[in-house]
Amino acid sequence: MEEKKCCAERMKHREDKEYRDLINRLNRVEGQVRGVKKMVEDERYCVDILTQVTAIQAALNAFNKKLLANHIHSCVVDDIREGNMEVVDELCDTIQKIMK
């Protein structure tokens, strides 16, 4: 019987362009979070902080969309081609989790 891989063993090599795009997006989010922290420290108005938090959430959603699209176009397609249909269930589970 085939042993299931632990998720810690699963890895994905990303091409330079994809890697740079994802890292740039995360760096922007990180900067936005630091900015919100500074706003709290500076006792800025609540609505201004909430507006920035909404922008962070939108940036993270955009990151998720990009990463999910990349995942479908590479990992999912490759697994289906290799006959691993379990990847479809995993994809559905993942989409349900991120849509909460």
C-alpha distances in whole Angstrom, upper triangle without the diagonal:
4,6,9,13,15,18,20,19,19,22,25,27,30,33,37,38,35,35,39,39,37,38,42,41,40,43,45,43,44,47,48,46,49,52,51,51,54,55,55,56,59,60,59,60,57,57,57,54,52,53,51,48,48,48,45,43,43,43,39,39,39,37,34,35,35,32,30,32,31,27,27,29,26,23,23,24,22,19,20,21,18,16,15,17,16,18,21,20,20,23,25,24,26,29,29,29,32,34,35
4,6,9,13,15,17,15,15,19,21,24,27,30,33,34,32,31,35,36,33,35,38,37,36,39,41,40,40,44,44,43,45,48,48,48,51,52,52,53,56,57,56,57,54,54,54,51,49,50,48,45,45,44,42,40,40,39,36,35,36,34,31,32,32,28,27,29,27,24,24,26,23,20,20,21,19,16,17,19,15,14,12,15,13,16,19,18,18,21,23,22,23,26,27,27,29,32,32
4,6,9,12,14,12,13,17,19,22,25,29,32,33,31,30,34,34,31,33,36,36,34,37,39,38,38,41,42,40,43,46,45,45,48,50,49,50,53,54,54,54,51,51,51,48,47,47,45,42,42,42,39,37,38,37,34,34,35,32,29,31,31,27,26,28,27,23,24,26,23,19,20,22,20,16,19,20,17,16,14,16,14,16,19,18,17,20,22,21,22,25,26,25,27,30,31
4,6,9,11,10,11,14,17,20,23,26,29,31,28,27,31,31,28,30,33,32,31,34,36,34,34,38,39,37,39,42,41,41,45,46,45,47,50,50,50,51,48,48,48,44,43,44,42,39,39,39,36,34,35,34,30,30,31,28,26,27,27,24,22,25,23,20,21,23,20,17,17,19,18,14,17,19,16,15,12,14,11,13,16,15,13,17,19,17,18,21,22,21,24,26,27
4,6,8,6,7,11,14,17,20,23,26,28,25,24,28,28,25,26,30,29,28,30,33,31,31,35,36,34,36,39,39,39,42,44,43,44,47,48,48,48,46,46,45,42,41,42,39,37,37,36,33,32,33,31,28,28,29,26,24,25,25,21,21,23,21,18,20,21,19,15,16,19,17,14,17,19,16,17,13,16,13,13,17,16,14,16,19,17,17,21,22,21,23,26,26
4,5,5,7,11,14,17,20,24,26,28,25,23,27,27,24,25,29,28,26,29,31,29,29,33,33,32,34,37,36,36,39,41,40,41,44,45,45,46,43,43,43,40,38,39,37,34,34,34,31,30,31,30,26,27,28,25,22,25,25,21,20,23,22,18,20,23,20,16,18,21,19,17,20,22,19,20,16,18,15,15,18,17,14,17,19,17,16,20,21,19,21,24,25
4,5,5,8,12,15,17,21,23,25,22,20,24,24,21,22,25,24,22,25,27,25,25,29,30,28,30,33,33,33,36,37,37,38,41,42,42,42,40,40,39,36,35,36,33,31,31,31,28,26,27,26,22,23,24,21,19,21,21,17,17,20,18,15,18,20,17,14,15,19,18,15,19,21,19,20,16,17,14,13,16,15,12,14,17,15,14,17,18,16,18,21,22
4,6,8,11,14,17,21,22,24,21,19,23,23,20,20,24,24,21,24,27,25,24,28,29,27,29,32,32,31,35,36,36,37,40,41,41,42,40,40,39,36,35,36,33,31,31,31,28,27,28,26,23,24,25,22,20,22,22,18,19,22,20,17,20,22,19,16,18,21,20,18,21,23,21,22,19,21,18,17,20,19,16,18,20,18,16,20,21,19,20,23,24
4,6,10,13,16,19,22,24,21,19,23,24,21,22,25,25,23,26,28,27,27,30,31,30,32,35,35,35,38,39,39,40,43,44,44,45,43,43,42,39,38,39,36,33,34,33,30,29,30,28,25,26,26,23,21,24,23,19,19,22,20,17,19,21,18,15,17,20,18,16,20,21,19,20,17,20,17,16,20,19,16,18,21,19,18,22,23,21,22,26,27
4,7,10,13,17,19,21,18,17,21,21,18,19,23,23,21,24,27,25,25,29,30,29,31,34,34,34,37,38,38,40,42,43,43,44,41,41,40,37,36,37,34,32,32,31,28,27,28,26,23,23,24,20,19,20,19,16,16,18,16,13,16,17,14,11,13,16,14,13,17,18,16,18,15,17,15,13,16,17,13,15,18,17,15,19,21,19,20,23,24
4,7,10,13,16,18,15,13,17,18,16,17,20,20,19,21,24,23,23,27,28,27,29,32,32,33,35,37,37,38,41,42,42,43,41,40,39,36,36,35,33,31,31,30,27,26,26,24,21,22,22,18,17,19,18,14,15,17,14,12,15,16,13,10,13,16,14,14,17,18,17,19,17,19,17,15,18,19,15,16,20,19,16,19,22,20,20,24,25
4,6,10,12,14,12,11,14,15,13,15,18,18,18,20,23,22,23,26,27,27,29,31,32,32,35,37,37,39,41,42,41,42,40,40,38,36,35,34,32,30,30,28,26,25,25,23,20,21,20,17,16,17,15,12,13,14,11,9,12,13,9,8,12,14,12,13,16,17,16,19,17,18,17,15,17,19,16,15,19,19,16,19,22,20,20,23,25
4,7,9,12,10,9,13,14,13,14,17,18,18,20,22,23,23,26,27,28,29,31,33,33,35,37,38,39,41,43,42,43,41,41,39,37,36,35,33,31,31,29,27,26,26,23,21,22,21,17,17,18,16,13,15,15,12,11,14,13,10,10,14,15,13,15,18,18,18,21,19,21,21,18,20,22,19,19,22,22,20,22,25,24,22,26,28
4,6,8,6,6,9,10,10,11,14,15,15,17,20,20,21,23,25,26,27,29,31,31,33,35,36,37,39,41,40,41,39,39,37,34,34,33,30,29,29,27,24,24,24,21,19,20,18,15,15,16,13,11,13,13,9,10,13,12,10,11,14,15,14,16,19,19,20,22,21,22,22,19,21,23,20,19,22,23,20,21,24,23,22,25,27
4,6,5,6,9,10,11,12,14,16,17,18,20,21,22,24,26,27,29,30,32,33,35,36,38,39,41,42,41,42,41,40,38,36,35,34,31,31,30,28,26,26,25,22,21,22,19,16,18,18,14,13,15,14,11,12,15,13,11,13,16,16,16,18,21,20,21,24,23,25,25,21,23,26,23,21,25,26,23,24,27,26,24,27,30
4,6,5,6,8,10,10,12,14,15,16,18,20,21,22,24,26,27,28,30,31,33,34,36,37,38,40,39,40,39,39,36,34,34,33,30,30,29,27,25,25,24,21,21,22,19,16,18,19,15,14,17,16,13,15,18,16,15,17,20,20,19,22,24,24,25,28,27,28,28,25,27,29,26,24,28,28,25,26,29,28,26,28,31
4,5,5,6,9,10,11,12,14,15,17,19,20,21,23,25,26,27,29,30,32,33,35,36,37,39,37,39,38,36,34,33,32,31,28,28,27,24,23,24,22,19,19,20,17,14,17,16,12,13,16,14,12,14,17,15,14,17,19,19,20,22,24,24,26,28,27,28,28,25,26,28,26,23,27,27,24,24,28,27,24,27,30
4,6,5,6,9,10,11,12,14,16,17,18,20,21,23,25,26,27,29,31,32,33,35,36,38,36,37,36,35,33,31,30,29,26,26,25,22,21,21,20,16,16,17,14,11,13,13,9,9,12,11,8,11,14,12,12,14,16,17,17,20,22,22,23,26,24,25,25,21,23,25,22,20,23,24,20,21,24,23,21,23,26
4,6,5,6,8,10,11,12,14,16,16,18,20,21,22,24,26,27,29,30,32,33,34,36,35,36,35,34,32,30,30,29,26,25,25,22,20,21,20,17,16,17,15,12,14,15,11,10,14,14,11,13,16,15,14,15,18,19,19,21,23,24,25,27,26,27,26,22,24,26,23,21,24,24,21,22,25,23,21,24,26
4,6,5,6,9,10,10,12,14,15,16,18,20,21,22,24,26,27,28,30,31,33,35,33,35,34,33,30,29,29,27,24,24,24,21,19,20,19,16,16,18,15,12,15,16,12,12,16,16,13,16,19,18,17,19,21,22,22,24,27,27,28,31,29,30,30,26,27,29,26,24,27,27,23,24,27,26,23,25,28
4,6,5,6,9,10,11,13,14,16,17,19,20,21,23,25,26,27,29,31,32,33,31,33,32,30,28,26,26,25,22,22,21,18,17,18,16,13,13,14,12,9,12,13,9,10,13,13,11,14,17,16,16,18,20,21,22,24,26,27,28,30,28,29,28,25,26,27,24,22,25,25,21,21,25,23,20,23,25
4,5,5,6,9,10,11,12,14,15,17,19,20,21,23,25,26,27,29,30,32,30,31,30,29,27,25,25,23,21,20,20,17,15,16,15,11,11,12,10,7,10,11,8,8,11,12,10,12,15,15,15,16,19,20,21,22,25,26,27,29,27,27,26,23,24,25,22,20,22,22,19,19,22,20,17,20,22
4,5,5,6,9,10,10,12,14,15,16,18,20,21,23,24,26,27,28,30,29,30,29,29,27,24,25,23,20,20,20,18,15,16,16,13,12,15,13,10,12,14,12,11,15,16,14,16,19,19,18,19,22,23,24,25,28,29,29,32,29,30,29,25,27,28,24,23,25,25,21,22,25,22,20,23,24
4,5,5,6,9,10,11,12,14,15,17,19,20,21,23,25,26,27,29,27,29,28,27,24,23,23,22,18,19,19,16,14,16,15,11,12,14,12,10,13,15,12,13,16,17,16,18,21,20,20,22,24,25,26,28,30,31,32,34,32,33,32,28,29,30,27,25,27,27,23,23,26,24,21,23,25
4,5,5,6,9,10,11,13,14,15,17,19,20,21,23,25,26,27,25,27,25,24,22,20,20,19,16,16,16,13,11,12,11,8,8,11,9,7,10,12,10,11,14,15,14,16,19,19,20,21,23,24,26,27,29,30,31,33,31,31,30,26,27,28,25,23,25,24,21,20,23,21,18,20,22
4,5,5,6,9,10,10,12,14,15,16,18,20,21,23,24,26,24,26,24,24,22,20,20,19,16,15,16,13,10,12,12,9,8,11,10,8,11,13,12,11,15,16,16,17,20,21,21,21,23,25,26,27,29,31,32,33,31,31,29,26,27,27,24,22,24,24,20,20,22,20,17,20,21
4,5,5,6,9,10,11,12,14,15,17,18,20,21,22,24,23,25,24,24,21,19,20,19,16,15,17,14,12,14,14,11,11,14,13,11,14,17,15,15,18,20,19,20,23,24,24,24,27,29,29,30,33,34,35,37,34,35,33,30,31,31,28,26,28,27,24,24,26,24,21,23,24
4,5,5,6,9,10,10,12,14,15,16,19,20,21,23,21,22,22,21,18,17,17,16,12,13,14,11,9,12,12,8,10,13,12,11,14,16,15,16,19,20,19,21,24,25,25,26,28,30,31,32,34,35,36,38,36,36,34,31,31,32,29,27,28,28,24,24,26,24,21,22,24
4,5,5,6,9,10,11,12,14,15,17,18,20,21,19,21,20,19,17,15,15,14,11,10,11,9,6,9,10,7,7,11,11,9,12,15,14,15,18,19,19,21,23,24,25,25,27,29,30,31,33,35,36,37,34,34,33,29,30,30,27,25,26,25,22,22,23,21,18,20,20
4,5,5,6,9,10,11,12,14,16,17,18,20,19,21,20,20,18,15,16,16,12,12,14,12,9,12,13,10,10,14,14,12,15,18,17,17,20,22,21,23,26,27,27,27,29,31,32,33,35,37,37,39,36,36,34,31,32,32,28,27,28,27,24,24,25,23,20,22,22
4,5,5,6,9,10,11,12,14,15,16,18,17,19,19,19,16,14,16,15,11,12,14,12,10,13,14,11,12,16,16,15,18,20,19,20,23,24,24,25,28,29,29,30,32,34,35,36,38,39,40,42,39,39,37,34,35,35,32,30,32,30,27,27,28,26,23,25,25
4,5,5,6,9,10,10,13,14,15,16,15,16,16,16,13,11,12,11,8,8,11,8,6,10,11,9,11,14,14,14,17,19,19,20,22,24,24,26,28,29,30,30,32,34,35,36,38,40,41,42,39,39,37,34,34,34,31,29,30,29,26,25,27,24,21,23,23
4,5,5,6,9,10,11,12,14,15,14,16,15,16,13,10,12,12,9,8,11,10,7,10,13,11,11,15,16,15,17,20,20,20,23,25,25,26,29,30,30,30,32,34,35,36,38,40,41,42,39,38,36,33,34,33,30,29,30,28,25,25,26,23,20,22,22
4,5,5,6,9,10,11,12,14,14,16,16,17,14,12,14,14,11,11,14,13,11,14,16,14,15,18,19,18,20,23,23,23,26,28,28,29,31,33,33,33,35,37,38,38,41,43,43,45,42,41,39,36,37,37,33,32,33,32,28,28,29,26,24,26,25
4,5,5,6,9,10,10,12,11,14,14,14,11,9,12,12,8,10,13,11,10,14,15,14,15,19,19,19,21,24,24,24,27,29,29,30,33,34,34,35,36,39,40,40,42,44,45,46,44,43,41,38,39,38,35,34,35,33,30,30,31,28,25,26,26
4,5,5,6,9,10,10,9,11,11,12,9,6,9,10,7,7,11,10,9,12,14,14,15,18,19,19,21,23,24,25,27,29,29,30,33,34,35,35,36,39,40,40,42,45,45,46,43,43,41,38,38,37,34,33,33,32,29,28,29,26,23,25,24
4,5,5,6,9,10,10,13,12,14,12,9,12,13,10,10,14,14,12,15,18,17,17,20,22,21,23,26,26,26,28,31,31,32,35,36,36,36,38,40,41,42,44,46,46,47,44,44,41,39,39,38,35,34,35,33,30,30,30,27,25,26,25
4,5,5,6,8,9,12,13,15,12,10,13,14,12,12,16,16,14,17,20,19,20,23,24,23,25,28,28,29,31,33,33,34,37,39,39,39,40,43,44,44,46,49,49,50,47,47,45,42,42,42,39,37,38,36,33,33,34,31,28,30,29
4,5,5,6,5,8,9,11,9,7,10,11,9,11,14,14,14,17,19,18,20,22,23,24,26,28,29,29,31,33,34,35,38,39,40,40,41,44,45,45,47,49,50,51,48,47,45,42,43,42,39,38,38,36,33,33,33,31,28,29,28
4,5,5,6,9,9,11,10,7,11,13,11,11,15,16,15,17,20,20,20,23,25,25,26,29,30,30,32,35,35,36,38,40,41,40,41,44,46,46,47,50,51,51,48,47,45,42,43,42,39,38,38,36,33,33,33,30,28,29,27
4,5,8,11,12,15,13,11,14,16,14,15,18,19,18,20,23,22,23,26,27,27,29,32,32,32,35,37,37,38,41,42,43,42,44,46,48,48,50,52,53,53,50,50,47,45,45,44,41,40,41,39,36,36,36,33,31,32,30
4,6,9,11,14,12,11,14,16,14,16,19,19,19,22,24,23,24,27,28,28,31,33,34,34,36,38,39,40,42,44,44,44,46,48,50,50,52,54,55,56,53,52,50,47,47,46,44,42,43,41,38,38,38,35,33,33,32
4,7,8,12,11,10,13,15,14,15,18,19,19,21,23,24,25,27,29,29,31,33,34,35,37,39,40,41,43,45,45,45,46,49,50,50,52,55,55,56,53,52,50,47,47,46,43,42,42,40,38,37,37,34,32,33,31
4,6,9,7,7,10,12,11,13,16,16,17,19,21,22,23,25,26,27,29,31,32,33,35,37,38,39,41,43,44,44,45,47,49,49,51,53,54,55,52,51,49,46,46,45,42,41,41,39,36,36,36,33,31,31,30
4,6,5,7,9,10,11,13,15,16,17,19,21,22,23,25,26,28,29,31,32,34,35,37,38,39,41,43,44,44,45,47,49,49,51,53,54,55,52,51,49,46,45,45,42,40,40,39,36,35,35,33,30,30,29
4,5,5,6,9,10,10,12,14,15,16,18,20,21,22,24,26,27,29,30,31,33,35,36,37,39,41,42,42,42,45,47,47,48,51,52,52,49,48,46,43,42,41,39,37,37,35,33,32,31,29,27,27,25
4,5,5,6,9,10,10,12,14,15,16,18,20,21,23,24,26,27,29,30,31,33,35,36,37,39,41,41,41,43,46,46,47,49,51,51,48,47,45,42,41,40,38,36,36,35,32,31,30,29,26,25,24
4,5,5,7,9,10,11,13,15,16,17,19,20,21,23,25,26,27,29,30,32,33,35,36,38,39,40,40,43,45,45,46,49,50,51,48,47,45,42,41,41,38,36,36,35,32,31,31,29,26,26,25
4,5,5,6,9,10,11,12,14,15,17,18,20,21,23,24,26,27,28,30,32,33,35,36,37,38,38,41,43,43,44,47,48,48,45,44,42,39,39,38,36,34,34,33,30,29,29,27,24,24,23
4,5,5,6,9,10,10,12,14,15,16,18,20,21,23,24,26,27,29,30,31,33,35,36,36,36,39,41,41,42,45,46,46,43,42,40,37,37,36,34,32,31,30,28,26,26,24,21,21,20
4,5,5,6,9,10,11,13,14,15,17,19,20,21,23,25,26,27,29,30,32,33,35,35,36,38,40,40,41,44,45,46,43,42,40,37,36,36,34,32,31,31,28,26,26,25,22,21,21
4,5,5,6,9,10,11,12,14,15,17,18,20,21,23,24,26,27,28,30,32,33,33,34,36,38,39,40,42,44,44,42,41,39,36,35,35,33,31,31,30,27,26,26,24,21,21,21
4,5,5,6,9,10,11,12,14,15,16,18,20,21,22,24,26,27,28,30,31,31,32,35,36,37,38,40,42,42,39,38,36,33,33,32,30,28,28,27,24,23,23,21,18,18,18
4,5,5,6,9,10,10,12,14,15,16,18,20,21,23,24,25,27,29,30,30,31,33,35,35,36,39,40,41,38,37,35,32,31,31,29,26,26,25,23,21,21,20,17,16,16
4,5,5,6,9,10,11,12,14,15,17,18,20,21,23,24,26,27,29,29,30,32,34,35,36,38,40,40,38,36,35,32,31,31,29,26,27,26,23,22,23,21,17,18,18
4,5,5,6,9,10,10,12,14,15,16,18,20,21,22,24,26,27,27,28,30,32,33,34,36,38,38,36,35,33,30,30,29,27,25,25,24,21,20,21,19,16,17,17
4,5,5,6,9,10,10,12,14,15,16,18,20,21,22,24,26,26,26,28,30,31,32,34,36,36,33,32,30,27,27,26,24,22,22,21,18,17,18,16,12,13,13
4,5,5,6,9,10,11,12,14,15,16,18,20,21,23,24,25,25,27,29,30,31,33,35,35,33,32,30,27,26,26,24,22,22,22,19,17,18,17,13,13,15
4,5,5,6,9,10,11,12,14,15,17,18,20,21,23,23,24,26,28,29,30,32,34,35,32,31,30,27,26,27,24,22,22,22,19,18,19,18,14,15,17
4,5,5,6,9,10,10,12,14,15,16,18,20,21,21,22,24,26,26,28,30,31,32,29,29,27,24,24,24,21,19,20,19,16,15,16,14,11,13,14
4,5,5,6,9,10,10,12,14,15,16,18,20,20,20,23,25,25,26,29,30,30,28,27,25,22,21,22,19,17,17,17,14,12,14,13,9,10,12
4,5,5,6,9,10,11,12,14,15,17,18,19,20,22,24,25,26,28,29,30,28,27,26,23,22,23,21,18,19,19,16,14,16,16,12,13,15
4,5,5,6,8,10,11,12,14,15,16,17,18,20,22,23,24,26,28,29,26,26,25,21,21,22,19,17,18,18,15,14,17,15,12,14,16
4,5,5,6,8,10,10,12,14,15,15,16,18,20,20,22,24,25,26,24,23,21,18,18,18,16,13,15,14,11,10,13,12,8,10,13
4,6,5,6,9,10,11,12,14,15,15,17,19,20,21,23,25,25,23,22,21,18,17,18,16,13,14,15,12,10,13,13,10,11,14
4,5,5,6,9,10,11,12,14,14,16,18,19,20,22,24,25,23,23,22,18,18,20,18,14,16,17,14,13,16,16,13,15,18
4,5,5,6,9,10,11,11,12,14,16,17,18,20,22,23,21,20,19,16,16,18,15,12,15,15,12,12,15,14,12,14,17
4,5,5,6,9,10,10,10,12,14,15,16,18,20,20,18,17,17,13,13,14,12,9,11,12,9,9,12,12,10,12,15
4,5,5,6,9,10,10,11,14,15,15,17,19,20,19,18,18,14,14,16,14,11,13,15,12,11,15,16,13,15,18
4,6,5,6,8,9,10,12,14,15,16,18,20,18,18,18,14,15,17,15,12,15,17,14,14,17,17,15,17,21
4,6,5,5,6,9,10,11,12,14,16,17,15,15,15,11,12,14,12,9,13,14,11,12,15,15,14,16,19
4,6,6,5,6,9,10,10,12,14,15,14,13,13,10,10,13,11,8,11,13,11,11,15,16,15,16,20
4,7,6,6,8,10,11,12,14,16,15,15,16,12,13,16,15,12,15,17,15,15,19,19,18,20,23
4,6,5,6,9,10,11,12,14,13,14,15,12,13,16,14,12,16,18,16,16,20,20,19,21,24
4,6,5,6,9,10,11,12,11,12,12,9,11,13,11,10,14,15,13,15,18,18,18,20,23
4,5,5,6,9,10,11,9,9,10,6,7,10,9,8,11,13,12,13,16,17,17,19,22
4,6,5,6,9,10,10,10,12,9,10,13,13,11,14,17,16,16,19,20,20,22,25
4,6,5,6,9,9,10,12,10,12,15,14,13,16,18,17,18,22,22,22,24,27
4,5,5,6,5,7,9,7,9,12,11,11,14,16,16,17,20,21,21,23,26
4,5,5,5,6,8,7,8,11,12,12,14,16,16,17,20,21,22,23,26
4,5,7,9,12,11,12,15,16,15,18,20,20,21,24,25,25,27,30
4,6,9,11,11,13,15,15,16,19,20,20,22,24,25,26,28,31
4,6,9,9,11,13,14,15,17,19,20,21,23,25,26,27,30
4,5,6,8,10,11,12,14,16,16,18,20,21,23,24,27
4,5,6,8,9,10,12,13,15,16,18,19,21,22,24
4,5,5,6,9,10,11,12,14,16,17,19,20,22
4,5,5,6,9,10,10,12,14,15,16,18,20
4,5,5,6,9,10,11,12,14,15,17,19
4,5,5,6,9,10,11,12,14,15,17
4,5,5,6,9,10,11,12,14,16
4,5,5,6,9,10,11,12,15
4,5,5,6,9,10,11,13
4,6,5,6,9,10,11
4,5,5,6,9,10
4,5,5,6,9
4,6,5,7
4,6,6
4,6
4
